[in-house]
Each structure stands twice: as structure tokens, then as C-alpha cells.
């Protein structure tokens, strides 16, 4: 018999049916009430759901395998029409479990979590390992207070502290496991130091491509590992680049430098492996594919620098009967973003178009490096 809708056991069934529950986590999913970690109003797939207005619907989305946005623009009030940037959430439970499976915890492990958020992930860890084995850190004091209250309501008492995640929390070190619940462009060496014989799992990447879990094992003062999954997490707040509407990044649109290229913009925009490797050369710009709304199959692939000073537009037109197989490019600013992206693509192509599975990451005192096949073959 199926568990009632809107219960932890129902969520456990949904996740088990999809094969999303790693070994050792079924009991925690069924036992920890997600509802105790969420505010009365959440956003699910663009739908705003209020517990007081629609309690049944609220419970249904809470105990479904969906991410729930719990904070916008760091909790600041917004004027009408302002860009809404999600800044805290309760992540999709199946993705949380994917991370916890990669973390590979065992009895007695001490875990440092960076990004307390609602406290739900820390609650799962506390249920599995015991509260005394879990430390969770967040940079937002409001979220820290709420996460601590949520955890107490659920019967857990891990250490909940306010601080910058990139510094870790040396007061609880050493740890056997470190997990981040936000995307980082670099793995801080402090995490390596605080888990000297442990494992680090974090969403990793720059603005161009951030959909990777870095899974690193630490030994002898260094961390080495590979990438997996295709997560979508919020960026670290430390050094977080500005985001907004496309129009916020476009300026001097009548002063761009035109050119043409034989490389289809869809060769990058439609290939995750290409994006991963191009992102190593262009980490500080983001991209957006905008399809024409006239059914023509045409599209514009925008490249936008994080600092807002440079942009590029690559115009895709489906191949016709004429001999021209080139694409129009427009670029503006101190950087020629399309040229940078095309150079990075050609470098990837010259390596035989490797998949991301062949890439790895190493972190030492001197920084991080991305390699292909073996740590000495550095590519980024």
C-alpha cells in the first residue's frame, strides 16, 4: 500500500521508484520531515505555493522530487519588475541524494557542510551519522538562524555556524567528509587542509559551465578526483557575479564588430562536453540561446561577460541550398568573447573532442588545475 501523499514516506517511495536512493539513505529520507525545514511560502517550477492558502498543495510539492526556492535576492525586497535571482532553496531531493551517495559516508565520519540553507540536508546527515558528527556553515545569518531552528524542531542538534564557506570551519576539524551545497569556481585549499584524509564533493564550475560535481579524495596535502553528474546549484555568494535580464548586459548594440565564422554556434550551445572544455578557457562569461519565435529555426547565441563590459552574438541560420555555411558574429567590448570561445572549442577539437569523463581536477596549495586523462596532462 502506498504511503499517503504529503508525507516523508511518500517521498521515500517516489525516490526509491526512480532508483534515486543510495545505499544507507532510505531510512533517513523516510524519517526526516522536509516540511519542518521549509517556509510557509515556496516556489516550485515558477508556481508560488502558500501553506496557509493551499495546505494540501503545499504538502504535495514539499514531498515531491522537486527543488523549492525559499529565498530571492538574498531576502531583500524588490521593486516591481526587478530581476529575481534565487539565492536559497531546498534542492531537488534526488540530486541531494546523488551528492550524498558520492560523499560515501560511514559510521563515525565527521562531516562539514558548506551552505546550510534550510537545514534539511544537515538533518539527513544528522539522522544518518548523529548530530555530533555534523557541522554546517552558512554566510547568511538569517539562514543560519532559521536552519538551526528547523533542525531543533526536527529533533537534531548539529553545529550550525555563520561564516564564509570558503574558509571551512577549522574549529571542528579534522573531517572525514566535506560537502558544499552551492557551486564554486575553485575548491578552497582550506577544505583540503580540514579533511586531510577525507573526501570533498561540491558542485563545480565557472559562469560558462557549472553543471558538474567535483569528487575529490585527499591525501598528502593534495586532492585529486573527477567530475560527474549534471547538477544545477546556486553560485557561492563570495564573489558572485551580477546576473539580470539579457537587456541589462547589452549596450552599444550599434557599435559591434561584425565577422563570420564557419563554426556553428549550436556546436557549442548543444554539446555539454564542448561547453565543459570551452568553459575552461572562458570561465567568466555566461551564455544564453534565444530561439526565434517565427518558426524559422533561427537562433541567437549570446555570450555575456560577468563584468558586463563585453558581449557577443552568434547568429544561427539553418543550412539552405546556397553554398554559404558561415554564421554572422557581432562582438563588442574590450574582449572578443566569440573569438575566445571559438579558440577554446578548437583546442577541445584538437584533442579529439574528449568527453568530460576523461577530465579530472587536482587541488594543491598553489591552486587548482584541470587535466585530461592524467594529472600531469593539464588542460585548464
N, C-alpha and C positions, 0 to 999 in steps of 0.2 A: 504494500500500500504506500502510495506517495505521501510525503510529508506535506502539511498544509502550506499554501502559498504565503510568502512573507515571514518565513522562519529560517533560522540558520541551517536546520536540517534540509530544507528545500534547496537552499543554495549549495549545500554539500552534494545533494543529488544531481543538480544541474552540472556542477563541475565534474563530478565523477562520470556522468554520462558522456561528457565530451573528452574524457581522458586527461583532464587538466590537473588532477590531484597527484602530486609526487608522493612517494612512499613516506609515511610517517606524518602526513599533514591532514588526513581525513578527520581525525578526532578534533583537531583544533578548529577547522572550518565549521564543523557541526556544533561546537561548543561556544565559540566566541560570538556574541550578538553584535553584528555590524551596526544595527540601529542605534546602539549606545554611543557610537563614535561619530554620528552624523547630526548636523543641524536640522532644524525644522523645515528649512527650505534648501533643496538641492537642485542641480541642473543635470538632466540626463539626456544626452543627444539633442541638446537645444531646447528641451522641454523643462520648464520650471515646475517643480512639484513641491507642494506645500503639505506638510503633515496635518496641519490644522484644517485645511480646506479639503484635502483628499487623502485621508489616512490610509485607505486601502491601497490606493495607487502608490503612495509614498513607500509603504512596506514592500509592495511588489517590486519597485525599482531597486530598493535597498538590497533585497535578497535575489537580485538577478545578476548575471555576469556582465555588468556594465560599469564603466567609470562614472563617478559622480563628482561634479565640480562643486566645491564648497567655499571657494573664495575667488573674487575677481579683483584685479588690480591692487593686490596686497591689502585689500579691505578698505580702500579709500572710496569715498562717494564719487560718482561720476556724473558729469553733466550729460544732458540728452545728446545722443549721437556719438558719444566718445567711444573709442575703441575699447573693447572688453577683452582683457588678457587674463585667462585663467591662471591663478597663482597658487592654488592649493586644491587638492582633490582627495577622494578615496579612489585609488586606482582600480582598474578592472581586476576582479579577484583572480581570474585565470592568469593574468600577467604577473600579479603579485606572487602567485604560486610558482610560476615559471622561475622567477627570481629566487624564491626560497628553495626550489629544487636545485638550482645552480649553486646556491650557497652551501648546500650539503652539510647541514648542522648535525651534531651528535650530542648525546647527553654529556653535560659538563662544559660544553662550549660557552664562552662568553662572547656576546655579540654587541658590536657597536653599529647602531643605525644612524645614518645621517639623513635628516628630513623626517621629523616626527609626524608632520601633517595632522591628521585626525587622531593618530594613535592606534589605529586599527592594526596595522602591520606589526607594531610593537606588541600589541595584545596577542596576536597569533604567536609571535616568538616567545612571549612570556608564558603562554599556555604550554607550549612545547618544551621550553627549557627551564622555566621557573623565573619569576620576576627578578631575582637577584643576579641573574646571568645576562640581563639586557640593559643596555644604556641607549637612549635615543636623544638626538640633538636636533634643535631647530633654531634658525636665526630669527624667527618671528616670535616675539614674546607673547603675543596674543594666542598664536597657535600652540605655543608651549603650555600656557595655562589651560587651554581647552583640552589638549591631548592628555595632560595629567589628570584633569577632572574626568575625562572619558574613561581613562584606564582605571581610575579608582571606582567609578560606577560599575565597571565590568569585573571588579574584584582583583585587579592586578596592580602591582606597585614597582615597576621598573624605575630606574633612574631616568628622569626627564629633565634635560638641562637646556638652557638658552645659550647659543653660541654659534660661531661661524663653522659650518660643516667642514670646510677645507682644513681646519686645524684639528679635526677629530675631537677626542676628549681624553687627554692623557691621564686624567685622574682615575680612569677605570682600566687603563692598560696594564698588562697586555691582553689583547683579544685574540680569540681563535678565528673570528669571522667579522668582516666589515661589509655593510650593505648600504648603498645610497639609493634613495627613492626619488632622485632628481638627476637630470642629465648634466654631466661635467665634460668640459672640453679637454681636461687633463686630470689624471689621477694624482691627488696631492701626495707628496712623499710622506707627510705626517701619517697617512693611513698605513703605509708600508712599515714605518717605524713602530706603530702601535699594534700591528699584527705581525710580529717578526717571524712567525712560523704558521701563518694563517692563510685565509683566502679573502679576496676582495671581489665583490660583484657590484657593478654600477652601470647604469645607462651612460653611454659614452658617445661623444662626437661634437663637432662644431656646428655652426649655423647651417652649413650646406647639407650635411647628412648626419643626423643624430640618432638613427634607429639601430643601435647596436648595444648589446650587453657586453661589457668587458668582464671577463672572468679570469682573475689573476691569482696565482699561487706565489707566496712569499717565502724566500729562503736566502740566507746570507746577505741580507740588506737589499735585496732586489726582488721585484715582482715581474713575473712573466706569465703570459696567457694568450687567449684567443678571443674571438668575437662570436656571438650567437644571437639568435632572435631578431625581431624587428619591433622593439618597443617604441612607444611614443610617450615620453615623460616631459614634464616642465623643466626649464633650464634652472641651473643654480642661480640664486639671486645675487651672488657675488660677481660683479662684472657682467651682469645680464644685459645684452644689447637691447636697444629700443625696438619695439615692434608696433605696428599700426596698420592702417589701411594702405593699399598699394599707392593710392594718391599721395600719401604722406611721404613717400620715398621718391616720387617723380618730380623733377624740376628741370628747367631749361630744356624742355622737350623739343624745342625747335633749334637746339644747338648741338644735337648729337652728331657723332662722326659715323657716316654710313660706310658699309663694306658688305661683302658677300662671302659666304663660306660653303664648302662642299659637304660639311658635317651637318646632318640633320639635328636640330635641337632635340628631337624626340629620341635620338640615340642616347642622350644623357637623361632626359626627363623620364624616359620609360624603362630605365635599367638600374636596378638598385645597386648592383655591383659597380657599374660605372659611377654612380653617384658617390659610393663609398670612397673610391680611389680619387675621383675628382675633388672630393671634399678634403682630401689630404693636402691638395695644392691651393684650395680656395676655402679655407675653414671659416672665414669671417665675412661671408656673404650668404644670403638665402635666396631661394628661387621659388617661382610660382608659375604654373602653367595655366593659362587662361584660354579656354576654347571659345571660338567664335560662336555666336548664338544664331547663326543663319543656316546651319546645316551643311556648311561648305566643307567641314573637316579641317578648316584652317585653325591655327592657334598661335598665341604669342607666349614665348617662354621668357619670363622676366628674371633677371639677375639683379639683386639689390644689396649693396654693401651695408654692413651693420652700422657704419658711421653715417650713412645717409648721403655721402658725398658723391657716390658713383652709382650708375645703373647701366644695364644693357638690356636690349630687347632682341630676341631672335625670332624671326617670323617663319612659321612652318606653313607651307602650302603643299597639299598632296600632289605627288608627281602627276604631270599631264602628258600629253603627246609630244610636247616640244622637247628639244634636246637639253634645255637648261635644267640642271639638277642642283642648283645652288639656292641658298637661302639668304634673305636680307637680314643684315645685322645693323643695329644702331647702338652706339655707346657714348656715354657722357661721364665726365668727371676725371679726377686725377688717375684713376685706374681704368684700364680697359678690361672689364670683367669678362666679356665673352672670350677675348684672347687668352686670359688666364685659364678659363675653364677648358677651352679647346686644347691648350698646351697640356694641361693635366690629363685630358682624355687621350691625347696622342701618346703620352707616356704610358698610360694604362694599356693602350692598344699595342704598344711596342713590347710590352711584357707578355703578350699573348692573351690579353683580356682575362686575367685571373679572377676567380670568384673571391668574395670576402672570406670564405672559409680558409683560404690559404694565407690570410693575413694574421699577424699577431702583434701584441703590444708588450713592451718592456718599460719598466719604471725604475730608475735609479736616482741617486742623489743629484745627478746632473740634469734630470728631466725625463721625459718620456720619448719613445721612438716607436714608430710602426714599421714592421718588417714583413717581408714576403717569404714564406716557407721556413726561414730560419732567422734567428735573432741578428746574425751578422749581415743579413741582406736588407739593410734599412731602405725604406721607400718613403717615409714621411716622419 
